């Protein structure tokens, strides 16, 4: 029982550590090969898209809540 738990935990720790290390390496490699102007242009576009999406989500949620309240909260 304890052996299984031990190896389960060892596998979990190794999996988390290797995933973290690989993600860190990939980010470092990507930052080396992507031109700075592309990062600036895409960063602004992504931020704008996320902001627009959140605004649309909030307005749709408010609309749905008002419809729910007008129907009596079914």
CHARMM internal coordinates of N, CA and C (Angstrom, degrees):
IC EDIT
DIST 1 N 1 CA 1.4541
DIST 1 CA 1 C 1.5286
ANGL 1 N 1 CA 1 C 110.44
DIST 1 C 2 N 1.3249
ANGL 1 CA 1 C 2 N 117.58
DIHE 1 N 1 CA 1 C 2 N -48.52
DIST 2 N 2 CA 1.4540
ANGL 1 C 2 N 2 CA 120.73
DIHE 1 CA 1 C 2 N 2 CA -178.51
DIST 2 CA 2 C 1.5202
ANGL 2 N 2 CA 2 C 111.71
DIHE 1 C 2 N 2 CA 2 C -70.02
DIST 2 C 3 N 1.3305
ANGL 2 CA 2 C 3 N 116.33
DIHE 2 N 2 CA 2 C 3 N -32.32
DIST 3 N 3 CA 1.4591
ANGL 2 C 3 N 3 CA 119.46
DIHE 2 CA 2 C 3 N 3 CA 177.58
DIST 3 CA 3 C 1.5226
ANGL 3 N 3 CA 3 C 110.41
DIHE 2 C 3 N 3 CA 3 C -63.62
DIST 3 C 4 N 1.3104
ANGL 3 CA 3 C 4 N 116.00
DIHE 3 N 3 CA 3 C 4 N -43.74
DIST 4 N 4 CA 1.4610
ANGL 3 C 4 N 4 CA 120.31
DIHE 3 CA 3 C 4 N 4 CA -179.74
DIST 4 CA 4 C 1.5229
ANGL 4 N 4 CA 4 C 111.09
DIHE 3 C 4 N 4 CA 4 C -64.02
DIST 4 C 5 N 1.3095
ANGL 4 CA 4 C 5 N 116.40
DIHE 4 N 4 CA 4 C 5 N -44.04
DIST 5 N 5 CA 1.4631
ANGL 4 C 5 N 5 CA 120.57
DIHE 4 CA 4 C 5 N 5 CA 178.27
DIST 5 CA 5 C 1.5270
ANGL 5 N 5 CA 5 C 110.40
DIHE 4 C 5 N 5 CA 5 C -62.59
DIST 5 C 6 N 1.3144
ANGL 5 CA 5 C 6 N 116.42
DIHE 5 N 5 CA 5 C 6 N -43.15
DIST 6 N 6 CA 1.4622
ANGL 5 C 6 N 6 CA 121.02
DIHE 5 CA 5 C 6 N 6 CA 178.90
DIST 6 CA 6 C 1.5219
ANGL 6 N 6 CA 6 C 110.58
DIHE 5 C 6 N 6 CA 6 C -59.13
DIST 6 C 7 N 1.3324
ANGL 6 CA 6 C 7 N 117.75
DIHE 6 N 6 CA 6 C 7 N -50.14
DIST 7 N 7 CA 1.4543
ANGL 6 C 7 N 7 CA 120.39
DIHE 6 CA 6 C 7 N 7 CA -177.42
DIST 7 CA 7 C 1.5247
ANGL 7 N 7 CA 7 C 112.06
DIHE 6 C 7 N 7 CA 7 C -70.39
DIST 7 C 8 N 1.3111
ANGL 7 CA 7 C 8 N 116.54
DIHE 7 N 7 CA 7 C 8 N -30.39
DIST 8 N 8 CA 1.4628
ANGL 7 C 8 N 8 CA 119.75
DIHE 7 CA 7 C 8 N 8 CA 174.05
DIST 8 CA 8 C 1.5250
ANGL 8 N 8 CA 8 C 110.24
DIHE 7 C 8 N 8 CA 8 C -62.83
DIST 8 C 9 N 1.3235
ANGL 8 CA 8 C 9 N 116.31
DIHE 8 N 8 CA 8 C 9 N -46.22
DIST 9 N 9 CA 1.4575
ANGL 8 C 9 N 9 CA 120.56
DIHE 8 CA 8 C 9 N 9 CA 178.77
DIST 9 CA 9 C 1.5197
ANGL 9 N 9 CA 9 C 111.85
DIHE 8 C 9 N 9 CA 9 C -66.26
DIST 9 C 10 N 1.3318
ANGL 9 CA 9 C 10 N 117.58
DIHE 9 N 9 CA 9 C 10 N -39.94
DIST 10 N 10 CA 1.4614
ANGL 9 C 10 N 10 CA 120.59
DIHE 9 CA 9 C 10 N 10 CA 177.38
DIST 10 CA 10 C 1.5311
ANGL 10 N 10 CA 10 C 109.92
DIHE 9 C 10 N 10 CA 10 C -61.36
DIST 10 C 11 N 1.3141
ANGL 10 CA 10 C 11 N 117.22
DIHE 10 N 10 CA 10 C 11 N -44.49
DIST 11 N 11 CA 1.4639
ANGL 10 C 11 N 11 CA 120.70
DIHE 10 CA 10 C 11 N 11 CA 178.78
DIST 11 CA 11 C 1.5199
ANGL 11 N 11 CA 11 C 112.32
DIHE 10 C 11 N 11 CA 11 C -63.34
DIST 11 C 12 N 1.3180
ANGL 11 CA 11 C 12 N 115.78
DIHE 11 N 11 CA 11 C 12 N -40.57
DIST 12 N 12 CA 1.4630
ANGL 11 C 12 N 12 CA 120.01
DIHE 11 CA 11 C 12 N 12 CA 178.55
DIST 12 CA 12 C 1.5278
ANGL 12 N 12 CA 12 C 110.68
DIHE 11 C 12 N 12 CA 12 C -63.00
DIST 12 C 13 N 1.3144
ANGL 12 CA 12 C 13 N 116.72
DIHE 12 N 12 CA 12 C 13 N -47.56
DIST 13 N 13 CA 1.4740
ANGL 12 C 13 N 13 CA 120.99
DIHE 12 CA 12 C 13 N 13 CA -179.51
DIST 13 CA 13 C 1.5223
ANGL 13 N 13 CA 13 C 110.48
DIHE 12 C 13 N 13 CA 13 C -62.61
DIST 13 C 14 N 1.3276
ANGL 13 CA 13 C 14 N 117.80
DIHE 13 N 13 CA 13 C 14 N -44.05
DIST 14 N 14 CA 1.4622
ANGL 13 C 14 N 14 CA 120.32
DIHE 13 CA 13 C 14 N 14 CA 178.68
DIST 14 CA 14 C 1.5304
ANGL 14 N 14 CA 14 C 111.46
DIHE 13 C 14 N 14 CA 14 C -63.71
DIST 14 C 15 N 1.3077
ANGL 14 CA 14 C 15 N 116.92
DIHE 14 N 14 CA 14 C 15 N -39.31
DIST 15 N 15 CA 1.4676
ANGL 14 C 15 N 15 CA 120.19
DIHE 14 CA 14 C 15 N 15 CA 178.16
DIST 15 CA 15 C 1.5184
ANGL 15 N 15 CA 15 C 112.25
DIHE 14 C 15 N 15 CA 15 C -64.13
DIST 15 C 16 N 1.3267
ANGL 15 CA 15 C 16 N 117.34
DIHE 15 N 15 CA 15 C 16 N -45.13
DIST 16 N 16 CA 1.4628
ANGL 15 C 16 N 16 CA 121.03
DIHE 15 CA 15 C 16 N 16 CA 178.83
DIST 16 CA 16 C 1.5171
ANGL 16 N 16 CA 16 C 110.38
DIHE 15 C 16 N 16 CA 16 C -64.50
DIST 16 C 17 N 1.3198
ANGL 16 CA 16 C 17 N 117.13
DIHE 16 N 16 CA 16 C 17 N -45.09
DIST 17 N 17 CA 1.4631
ANGL 16 C 17 N 17 CA 120.71
DIHE 16 CA 16 C 17 N 17 CA -178.33
DIST 17 CA 17 C 1.5248
ANGL 17 N 17 CA 17 C 111.64
DIHE 16 C 17 N 17 CA 17 C -64.44
DIST 17 C 18 N 1.3243
ANGL 17 CA 17 C 18 N 117.30
DIHE 17 N 17 CA 17 C 18 N -42.63
DIST 18 N 18 CA 1.4629
ANGL 17 C 18 N 18 CA 118.99
DIHE 17 CA 17 C 18 N 18 CA -179.30
DIST 18 CA 18 C 1.5288
ANGL 18 N 18 CA 18 C 111.19
DIHE 17 C 18 N 18 CA 18 C -69.28
DIST 18 C 19 N 1.3197
ANGL 18 CA 18 C 19 N 118.27
DIHE 18 N 18 CA 18 C 19 N -37.04
DIST 19 N 19 CA 1.4626
ANGL 18 C 19 N 19 CA 120.98
DIHE 18 CA 18 C 19 N 19 CA 177.07
DIST 19 CA 19 C 1.5210
ANGL 19 N 19 CA 19 C 110.74
DIHE 18 C 19 N 19 CA 19 C -63.57
DIST 19 C 20 N 1.3134
ANGL 19 CA 19 C 20 N 116.77
DIHE 19 N 19 CA 19 C 20 N -44.84
DIST 20 N 20 CA 1.4601
ANGL 19 C 20 N 20 CA 121.51
DIHE 19 CA 19 C 20 N 20 CA -179.74
DIST 20 CA 20 C 1.5260
ANGL 20 N 20 CA 20 C 110.52
DIHE 19 C 20 N 20 CA 20 C -62.91
DIST 20 C 21 N 1.3364
ANGL 20 CA 20 C 21 N 116.51
DIHE 20 N 20 CA 20 C 21 N -44.41
DIST 21 N 21 CA 1.4603
ANGL 20 C 21 N 21 CA 120.95
DIHE 20 CA 20 C 21 N 21 CA -179.60
DIST 21 CA 21 C 1.5219
ANGL 21 N 21 CA 21 C 110.97
DIHE 20 C 21 N 21 CA 21 C -64.55
DIST 21 C 22 N 1.3158
ANGL 21 CA 21 C 22 N 117.33
DIHE 21 N 21 CA 21 C 22 N -44.36
DIST 22 N 22 CA 1.4563
ANGL 21 C 22 N 22 CA 120.82
DIHE 21 CA 21 C 22 N 22 CA -179.90
DIST 22 CA 22 C 1.5247
ANGL 22 N 22 CA 22 C 111.24
DIHE 21 C 22 N 22 CA 22 C -63.82
DIST 22 C 23 N 1.3151
ANGL 22 CA 22 C 23 N 117.72
DIHE 22 N 22 CA 22 C 23 N -43.07
DIST 23 N 23 CA 1.4644
ANGL 22 C 23 N 23 CA 120.69
DIHE 22 CA 22 C 23 N 23 CA 178.84
DIST 23 CA 23 C 1.5248
ANGL 23 N 23 CA 23 C 110.63
DIHE 22 C 23 N 23 CA 23 C -62.52
DIST 23 C 24 N 1.3084
ANGL 23 CA 23 C 24 N 116.35
DIHE 23 N 23 CA 23 C 24 N -40.97
DIST 24 N 24 CA 1.4616
ANGL 23 C 24 N 24 CA 120.74
DIHE 23 CA 23 C 24 N 24 CA 179.41
DIST 24 CA 24 C 1.5312
ANGL 24 N 24 CA 24 C 111.09
DIHE 23 C 24 N 24 CA 24 C -63.99
DIST 24 C 25 N 1.3122
ANGL 24 CA 24 C 25 N 117.05
DIHE 24 N 24 CA 24 C 25 N -43.43
DIST 25 N 25 CA 1.4674
ANGL 24 C 25 N 25 CA 121.22
DIHE 24 CA 24 C 25 N 25 CA 178.41
DIST 25 CA 25 C 1.5270
ANGL 25 N 25 CA 25 C 111.20
DIHE 24 C 25 N 25 CA 25 C -64.32
DIST 25 C 26 N 1.3247
ANGL 25 CA 25 C 26 N 116.76
DIHE 25 N 25 CA 25 C 26 N -42.39
DIST 26 N 26 CA 1.4618
ANGL 25 C 26 N 26 CA 119.98
DIHE 25 CA 25 C 26 N 26 CA -178.90
DIST 26 CA 26 C 1.5293
ANGL 26 N 26 CA 26 C 110.97
DIHE 25 C 26 N 26 CA 26 C -65.21
DIST 26 C 27 N 1.3370
ANGL 26 CA 26 C 27 N 117.80
DIHE 26 N 26 CA 26 C 27 N -39.91
DIST 27 N 27 CA 1.4656
ANGL 26 C 27 N 27 CA 120.40
DIHE 26 CA 26 C 27 N 27 CA 176.54
DIST 27 CA 27 C 1.5219
ANGL 27 N 27 CA 27 C 110.95
DIHE 26 C 27 N 27 CA 27 C -61.91
DIST 27 C 28 N 1.3230
ANGL 27 CA 27 C 28 N 116.11
DIHE 27 N 27 CA 27 C 28 N -42.14
DIST 28 N 28 CA 1.4600
ANGL 27 C 28 N 28 CA 120.91
DIHE 27 CA 27 C 28 N 28 CA 179.77
DIST 28 CA 28 C 1.5322
ANGL 28 N 28 CA 28 C 111.22
DIHE 27 C 28 N 28 CA 28 C -63.86
DIST 28 C 29 N 1.3203
ANGL 28 CA 28 C 29 N 116.79
DIHE 28 N 28 CA 28 C 29 N -43.25
DIST 29 N 29 CA 1.4599
ANGL 28 C 29 N 29 CA 121.15
DIHE 28 CA 28 C 29 N 29 CA 179.15
DIST 29 CA 29 C 1.5272
ANGL 29 N 29 CA 29 C 110.33
DIHE 28 C 29 N 29 CA 29 C -66.16
DIST 29 C 30 N 1.3152
ANGL 29 CA 29 C 30 N 117.11
DIHE 29 N 29 CA 29 C 30 N -43.62
DIST 30 N 30 CA 1.4656
ANGL 29 C 30 N 30 CA 120.57
DIHE 29 CA 29 C 30 N 30 CA 179.89
DIST 30 CA 30 C 1.5185
ANGL 30 N 30 CA 30 C 111.21
DIHE 29 C 30 N 30 CA 30 C -62.72
DIST 30 C 31 N 1.3103
ANGL 30 CA 30 C 31 N 117.79
DIHE 30 N 30 CA 30 C 31 N -39.60
DIST 31 N 31 CA 1.4647
ANGL 30 C 31 N 31 CA 119.65
DIHE 30 CA 30 C 31 N 31 CA -179.65
DIST 31 CA 31 C 1.5205
ANGL 31 N 31 CA 31 C 111.74
DIHE 30 C 31 N 31 CA 31 C -67.83
DIST 31 C 32 N 1.3162
ANGL 31 CA 31 C 32 N 118.22
DIHE 31 N 31 CA 31 C 32 N -25.81
DIST 32 N 32 CA 1.4644
ANGL 31 C 32 N 32 CA 121.24
DIHE 31 CA 31 C 32 N 32 CA 177.83
DIST 32 CA 32 C 1.5174
ANGL 32 N 32 CA 32 C 112.26
DIHE 31 C 32 N 32 CA 32 C -72.55
DIST 32 C 33 N 1.3353
ANGL 32 CA 32 C 33 N 117.11
DIHE 32 N 32 CA 32 C 33 N -35.03
DIST 33 N 33 CA 1.4509
ANGL 32 C 33 N 33 CA 120.48
DIHE 32 CA 32 C 33 N 33 CA -171.91
DIST 33 CA 33 C 1.5238
ANGL 33 N 33 CA 33 C 114.90
DIHE 32 C 33 N 33 CA 33 C -98.88
DIST 33 C 34 N 1.3165
ANGL 33 CA 33 C 34 N 118.59
DIHE 33 N 33 CA 33 C 34 N -11.78
DIST 34 N 34 CA 1.4560
ANGL 33 C 34 N 34 CA 120.90
DIHE 33 CA 33 C 34 N 34 CA -179.23
DIST 34 CA 34 C 1.5254
ANGL 34 N 34 CA 34 C 108.85
DIHE 33 C 34 N 34 CA 34 C -92.13
DIST 34 C 35 N 1.3399
ANGL 34 CA 34 C 35 N 117.67
DIHE 34 N 34 CA 34 C 35 N 126.45
DIST 35 N 35 CA 1.4603
ANGL 34 C 35 N 35 CA 120.03
DIHE 34 CA 34 C 35 N 35 CA 178.82
DIST 35 CA 35 C 1.5289
ANGL 35 N 35 CA 35 C 111.83
DIHE 34 C 35 N 35 CA 35 C -63.55
DIST 35 C 36 N 1.3190
ANGL 35 CA 35 C 36 N 116.15
DIHE 35 N 35 CA 35 C 36 N 148.94
DIST 36 N 36 CA 1.4697
ANGL 35 C 36 N 36 CA 121.47
DIHE 35 CA 35 C 36 N 36 CA -175.38
DIST 36 CA 36 C 1.5231
ANGL 36 N 36 CA 36 C 111.93
DIHE 35 C 36 N 36 CA 36 C -62.76
DIST 36 C 37 N 1.3368
ANGL 36 CA 36 C 37 N 118.25
DIHE 36 N 36 CA 36 C 37 N -38.01
DIST 37 N 37 CA 1.4657
ANGL 36 C 37 N 37 CA 119.43
DIHE 36 CA 36 C 37 N 37 CA -178.74
DIST 37 CA 37 C 1.5295
ANGL 37 N 37 CA 37 C 111.73
DIHE 36 C 37 N 37 CA 37 C -66.82
DIST 37 C 38 N 1.3246
ANGL 37 CA 37 C 38 N 116.76
DIHE 37 N 37 CA 37 C 38 N -31.76
DIST 38 N 38 CA 1.4689
ANGL 37 C 38 N 38 CA 120.15
DIHE 37 CA 37 C 38 N 38 CA 177.11
DIST 38 CA 38 C 1.5267
ANGL 38 N 38 CA 38 C 109.70
DIHE 37 C 38 N 38 CA 38 C -67.82
DIST 38 C 39 N 1.3067
ANGL 38 CA 38 C 39 N 116.94
DIHE 38 N 38 CA 38 C 39 N -41.73
DIST 39 N 39 CA 1.4591
ANGL 38 C 39 N 39 CA 120.86
DIHE 38 CA 38 C 39 N 39 CA 179.00
DIST 39 CA 39 C 1.5257
ANGL 39 N 39 CA 39 C 110.03
DIHE 38 C 39 N 39 CA 39 C -61.80
DIST 39 C 40 N 1.3325
ANGL 39 CA 39 C 40 N 116.72
DIHE 39 N 39 CA 39 C 40 N -45.30
DIST 40 N 40 CA 1.4627
ANGL 39 C 40 N 40 CA 120.25
DIHE 39 CA 39 C 40 N 40 CA 179.84
DIST 40 CA 40 C 1.5205
ANGL 40 N 40 CA 40 C 111.47
DIHE 39 C 40 N 40 CA 40 C -63.41
DIST 40 C 41 N 1.3236
ANGL 40 CA 40 C 41 N 116.33
DIHE 40 N 40 CA 40 C 41 N -44.79
DIST 41 N 41 CA 1.4697
ANGL 40 C 41 N 41 CA 120.43
DIHE 40 CA 40 C 41 N 41 CA -178.18
DIST 41 CA 41 C 1.5245
ANGL 41 N 41 CA 41 C 111.27
DIHE 40 C 41 N 41 CA 41 C -66.24
DIST 41 C 42 N 1.3212
ANGL 41 CA 41 C 42 N 117.44
DIHE 41 N 41 CA 41 C 42 N -46.89
DIST 42 N 42 CA 1.4579
ANGL 41 C 42 N 42 CA 120.83
DIHE 41 CA 41 C 42 N 42 CA -179.42
DIST 42 CA 42 C 1.5144
ANGL 42 N 42 CA 42 C 111.53
DIHE 41 C 42 N 42 CA 42 C -69.73
DIST 42 C 43 N 1.3242
ANGL 42 CA 42 C 43 N 116.87
DIHE 42 N 42 CA 42 C 43 N -37.23
DIST 43 N 43 CA 1.4573
ANGL 42 C 43 N 43 CA 119.78
DIHE 42 CA 42 C 43 N 43 CA 179.73
DIST 43 CA 43 C 1.5187
ANGL 43 N 43 CA 43 C 111.25
DIHE 42 C 43 N 43 CA 43 C -59.91
DIST 43 C 44 N 1.3289
ANGL 43 CA 43 C 44 N 116.71
DIHE 43 N 43 CA 43 C 44 N -44.44
DIST 44 N 44 CA 1.4630
ANGL 43 C 44 N 44 CA 120.64
DIHE 43 CA 43 C 44 N 44 CA 178.16
DIST 44 CA 44 C 1.5127
ANGL 44 N 44 CA 44 C 111.53
DIHE 43 C 44 N 44 CA 44 C -65.90
DIST 44 C 45 N 1.3311
ANGL 44 CA 44 C 45 N 117.24
DIHE 44 N 44 CA 44 C 45 N -40.79
DIST 45 N 45 CA 1.4664
ANGL 44 C 45 N 45 CA 121.05
DIHE 44 CA 44 C 45 N 45 CA -179.98
DIST 45 CA 45 C 1.5195
ANGL 45 N 45 CA 45 C 111.06
DIHE 44 C 45 N 45 CA 45 C -65.36
DIST 45 C 46 N 1.3141
ANGL 45 CA 45 C 46 N 116.24
DIHE 45 N 45 CA 45 C 46 N -42.31
DIST 46 N 46 CA 1.4661
ANGL 45 C 46 N 46 CA 119.85
DIHE 45 CA 45 C 46 N 46 CA -179.59
DIST 46 CA 46 C 1.5238
ANGL 46 N 46 CA 46 C 110.24
DIHE 45 C 46 N 46 CA 46 C -66.12
DIST 46 C 47 N 1.3314
ANGL 46 CA 46 C 47 N 116.56
DIHE 46 N 46 CA 46 C 47 N -43.90
DIST 47 N 47 CA 1.4684
ANGL 46 C 47 N 47 CA 119.24
DIHE 46 CA 46 C 47 N 47 CA 178.49
DIST 47 CA 47 C 1.5204
ANGL 47 N 47 CA 47 C 111.00
DIHE 46 C 47 N 47 CA 47 C -60.89
DIST 47 C 48 N 1.3236
ANGL 47 CA 47 C 48 N 117.22
DIHE 47 N 47 CA 47 C 48 N -42.45
DIST 48 N 48 CA 1.4594
ANGL 47 C 48 N 48 CA 120.98
DIHE 47 CA 47 C 48 N 48 CA 179.05
DIST 48 CA 48 C 1.5238
ANGL 48 N 48 CA 48 C 111.18
DIHE 47 C 48 N 48 CA 48 C -64.28
DIST 48 C 49 N 1.3210
ANGL 48 CA 48 C 49 N 116.74
DIHE 48 N 48 CA 48 C 49 N -42.05
DIST 49 N 49 CA 1.4671
ANGL 48 C 49 N 49 CA 120.29
DIHE 48 CA 48 C 49 N 49 CA -179.85
DIST 49 CA 49 C 1.5214
ANGL 49 N 49 CA 49 C 111.23
DIHE 48 C 49 N 49 CA 49 C -65.28
DIST 49 C 50 N 1.3198
ANGL 49 CA 49 C 50 N 117.07
DIHE 49 N 49 CA 49 C 50 N -41.66
DIST 50 N 50 CA 1.4646
ANGL 49 C 50 N 50 CA 120.75
DIHE 49 CA 49 C 50 N 50 CA 178.50
DIST 50 CA 50 C 1.5209
ANGL 50 N 50 CA 50 C 110.25
DIHE 49 C 50 N 50 CA 50 C -64.51
DIST 50 C 51 N 1.3188
ANGL 50 CA 50 C 51 N 116.49
DIHE 50 N 50 CA 50 C 51 N -42.74
DIST 51 N 51 CA 1.4620
ANGL 50 C 51 N 51 CA 120.67
DIHE 50 CA 50 C 51 N 51 CA 179.27
DIST 51 CA 51 C 1.5275
ANGL 51 N 51 CA 51 C 110.75
DIHE 50 C 51 N 51 CA 51 C -62.67
DIST 51 C 52 N 1.3175
ANGL 51 CA 51 C 52 N 117.03
DIHE 51 N 51 CA 51 C 52 N -44.60
DIST 52 N 52 CA 1.4596
ANGL 51 C 52 N 52 CA 121.23
DIHE 51 CA 51 C 52 N 52 CA 179.13
DIST 52 CA 52 C 1.5280
ANGL 52 N 52 CA 52 C 110.96
DIHE 51 C 52 N 52 CA 52 C -64.05
DIST 52 C 53 N 1.3156
ANGL 52 CA 52 C 53 N 116.00
DIHE 52 N 52 CA 52 C 53 N -41.76
DIST 53 N 53 CA 1.4721
ANGL 52 C 53 N 53 CA 120.12
DIHE 52 CA 52 C 53 N 53 CA 179.42
DIST 53 CA 53 C 1.5190
ANGL 53 N 53 CA 53 C 111.85
DIHE 52 C 53 N 53 CA 53 C -64.01
DIST 53 C 54 N 1.3194
ANGL 53 CA 53 C 54 N 117.13
DIHE 53 N 53 CA 53 C 54 N -41.27
DIST 54 N 54 CA 1.4601
ANGL 53 C 54 N 54 CA 120.41
DIHE 53 CA 53 C 54 N 54 CA 178.34
DIST 54 CA 54 C 1.5205
ANGL 54 N 54 CA 54 C 111.23
DIHE 53 C 54 N 54 CA 54 C -64.61
DIST 54 C 55 N 1.3197
ANGL 54 CA 54 C 55 N 116.20
DIHE 54 N 54 CA 54 C 55 N -41.04
DIST 55 N 55 CA 1.4633
ANGL 54 C 55 N 55 CA 119.79
DIHE 54 CA 54 C 55 N 55 CA 177.67
DIST 55 CA 55 C 1.5209
ANGL 55 N 55 CA 55 C 111.63
DIHE 54 C 55 N 55 CA 55 C -62.01
DIST 55 C 56 N 1.3296
ANGL 55 CA 55 C 56 N 116.62
DIHE 55 N 55 CA 55 C 56 N -44.58
DIST 56 N 56 CA 1.4634
ANGL 55 C 56 N 56 CA 120.84
DIHE 55 CA 55 C 56 N 56 CA 178.18
DIST 56 CA 56 C 1.5230
ANGL 56 N 56 CA 56 C 110.85
DIHE 55 C 56 N 56 CA 56 C -63.88
DIST 56 C 57 N 1.3186
ANGL 56 CA 56 C 57 N 116.18
DIHE 56 N 56 CA 56 C 57 N -38.25
DIST 57 N 57 CA 1.4617
ANGL 56 C 57 N 57 CA 120.08
DIHE 56 CA 56 C 57 N 57 CA 179.26
DIST 57 CA 57 C 1.5231
ANGL 57 N 57 CA 57 C 110.66
DIHE 56 C 57 N 57 CA 57 C -64.17
DIST 57 C 58 N 1.3353
ANGL 57 CA 57 C 58 N 116.22
DIHE 57 N 57 CA 57 C 58 N -44.05
DIST 58 N 58 CA 1.4653
ANGL 57 C 58 N 58 CA 119.85
DIHE 57 CA 57 C 58 N 58 CA -179.81
DIST 58 CA 58 C 1.5241
ANGL 58 N 58 CA 58 C 111.68
DIHE 57 C 58 N 58 CA 58 C -64.53
DIST 58 C 59 N 1.3233
ANGL 58 CA 58 C 59 N 117.30
DIHE 58 N 58 CA 58 C 59 N -41.67
DIST 59 N 59 CA 1.4642
ANGL 58 C 59 N 59 CA 119.22
DIHE 58 CA 58 C 59 N 59 CA -179.78
DIST 59 CA 59 C 1.5267
ANGL 59 N 59 CA 59 C 110.76
DIHE 58 C 59 N 59 CA 59 C -67.42
DIST 59 C 60 N 1.3218
ANGL 59 CA 59 C 60 N 117.50
DIHE 59 N 59 CA 59 C 60 N -39.55
DIST 60 N 60 CA 1.4722
ANGL 59 C 60 N 60 CA 120.20
DIHE 59 CA 59 C 60 N 60 CA 178.05
DIST 60 CA 60 C 1.5240
ANGL 60 N 60 CA 60 C 111.10
DIHE 59 C 60 N 60 CA 60 C -66.27
DIST 60 C 61 N 1.3304
ANGL 60 CA 60 C 61 N 116.74
DIHE 60 N 60 CA 60 C 61 N -39.53
DIST 61 N 61 CA 1.4574
ANGL 60 C 61 N 61 CA 120.10
DIHE 60 CA 60 C 61 N 61 CA 177.77
DIST 61 CA 61 C 1.5293
ANGL 61 N 61 CA 61 C 110.63
DIHE 60 C 61 N 61 CA 61 C -63.45
DIST 61 C 62 N 1.3269
ANGL 61 CA 61 C 62 N 116.97
DIHE 61 N 61 CA 61 C 62 N -42.02
DIST 62 N 62 CA 1.4636
ANGL 61 C 62 N 62 CA 120.35
DIHE 61 CA 61 C 62 N 62 CA 178.33
DIST 62 CA 62 C 1.5255
ANGL 62 N 62 CA 62 C 110.36
DIHE 61 C 62 N 62 CA 62 C -62.95
DIST 62 C 63 N 1.3381
ANGL 62 CA 62 C 63 N 116.58
DIHE 62 N 62 CA 62 C 63 N -40.38
DIST 63 N 63 CA 1.4613
ANGL 62 C 63 N 63 CA 120.89
DIHE 62 CA 62 C 63 N 63 CA 178.17
DIST 63 CA 63 C 1.5282
ANGL 63 N 63 CA 63 C 111.10
DIHE 62 C 63 N 63 CA 63 C -62.92
DIST 63 C 64 N 1.3192
ANGL 63 CA 63 C 64 N 116.68
DIHE 63 N 63 CA 63 C 64 N -44.81
DIST 64 N 64 CA 1.4622
ANGL 63 C 64 N 64 CA 120.38
DIHE 63 CA 63 C 64 N 64 CA 179.76
DIST 64 CA 64 C 1.5246
ANGL 64 N 64 CA 64 C 111.64
DIHE 63 C 64 N 64 CA 64 C -64.90
DIST 64 C 65 N 1.3378
ANGL 64 CA 64 C 65 N 116.40
DIHE 64 N 64 CA 64 C 65 N -40.82
DIST 65 N 65 CA 1.4615
ANGL 64 C 65 N 65 CA 119.51
DIHE 64 CA 64 C 65 N 65 CA 178.31
DIST 65 CA 65 C 1.5158
ANGL 65 N 65 CA 65 C 111.43
DIHE 64 C 65 N 65 CA 65 C -64.17
DIST 65 C 66 N 1.3395
ANGL 65 CA 65 C 66 N 118.06
DIHE 65 N 65 CA 65 C 66 N -40.09
DIST 66 N 66 CA 1.4614
ANGL 65 C 66 N 66 CA 120.28
DIHE 65 CA 65 C 66 N 66 CA 178.67
DIST 66 CA 66 C 1.5099
ANGL 66 N 66 CA 66 C 111.08
DIHE 65 C 66 N 66 CA 66 C -65.74
DIST 66 C 67 N 1.3464
ANGL 66 CA 66 C 67 N 117.64
DIHE 66 N 66 CA 66 C 67 N -38.17
DIST 67 N 67 CA 1.4669
ANGL 66 C 67 N 67 CA 120.91
DIHE 66 CA 66 C 67 N 67 CA 176.47
DIST 67 CA 67 C 1.5152
ANGL 67 N 67 CA 67 C 110.34
DIHE 66 C 67 N 67 CA 67 C -64.47
DIST 67 C 68 N 1.3121
ANGL 67 CA 67 C 68 N 117.53
DIHE 67 N 67 CA 67 C 68 N -39.03
DIST 68 N 68 CA 1.4580
ANGL 67 C 68 N 68 CA 121.28
DIHE 67 CA 67 C 68 N 68 CA -179.57
DIST 68 CA 68 C 1.5243
ANGL 68 N 68 CA 68 C 110.46
DIHE 67 C 68 N 68 CA 68 C -66.15
DIST 68 C 69 N 1.3204
ANGL 68 CA 68 C 69 N 116.44
DIHE 68 N 68 CA 68 C 69 N -43.08
DIST 69 N 69 CA 1.4622
ANGL 68 C 69 N 69 CA 120.55
DIHE 68 CA 68 C 69 N 69 CA -179.95
DIST 69 CA 69 C 1.5296
ANGL 69 N 69 CA 69 C 109.83
DIHE 68 C 69 N 69 CA 69 C -66.84
DIST 69 C 70 N 1.3293
ANGL 69 CA 69 C 70 N 117.84
DIHE 69 N 69 CA 69 C 70 N -39.94
DIST 70 N 70 CA 1.4785
ANGL 69 C 70 N 70 CA 120.38
DIHE 69 CA 69 C 70 N 70 CA -178.72
DIST 70 CA 70 C 1.5319
ANGL 70 N 70 CA 70 C 111.11
DIHE 69 C 70 N 70 CA 70 C -67.50
DIST 70 C 71 N 1.3397
ANGL 70 CA 70 C 71 N 118.00
DIHE 70 N 70 CA 70 C 71 N -26.29
DIST 71 N 71 CA 1.4641
ANGL 70 C 71 N 71 CA 120.62
DIHE 70 CA 70 C 71 N 71 CA 178.09
DIST 71 CA 71 C 1.5115
ANGL 71 N 71 CA 71 C 112.60
DIHE 70 C 71 N 71 CA 71 C -85.62
DIST 71 C 72 N 1.2882
ANGL 71 CA 71 C 72 N 117.55
DIHE 71 N 71 CA 71 C 72 N -2.94
DIST 72 N 72 CA 1.4593
ANGL 71 C 72 N 72 CA 120.35
DIHE 71 CA 71 C 72 N 72 CA 178.21
DIST 72 CA 72 C 1.5159
ANGL 72 N 72 CA 72 C 113.55
DIHE 71 C 72 N 72 CA 72 C 99.28
DIST 72 C 73 N 1.3069
ANGL 72 CA 72 C 73 N 119.02
DIHE 72 N 72 CA 72 C 73 N 13.95
DIST 73 N 73 CA 1.4406
ANGL 72 C 73 N 73 CA 122.04
DIHE 72 CA 72 C 73 N 73 CA 175.83
DIST 73 CA 73 C 1.5103
ANGL 73 N 73 CA 73 C 115.16
DIHE 72 C 73 N 73 CA 73 C 73.16
DIST 73 C 74 N 1.3333
ANGL 73 CA 73 C 74 N 117.32
DIHE 73 N 73 CA 73 C 74 N 34.75
DIST 74 N 74 CA 1.4712
ANGL 73 C 74 N 74 CA 121.18
DIHE 73 CA 73 C 74 N 74 CA -178.92
DIST 74 CA 74 C 1.4659
ANGL 74 N 74 CA 74 C 110.99
DIHE 73 C 74 N 74 CA 74 C -67.89
END
COOR INIT
IC SEED 1 N 1 CA 1 C
IC BUILD
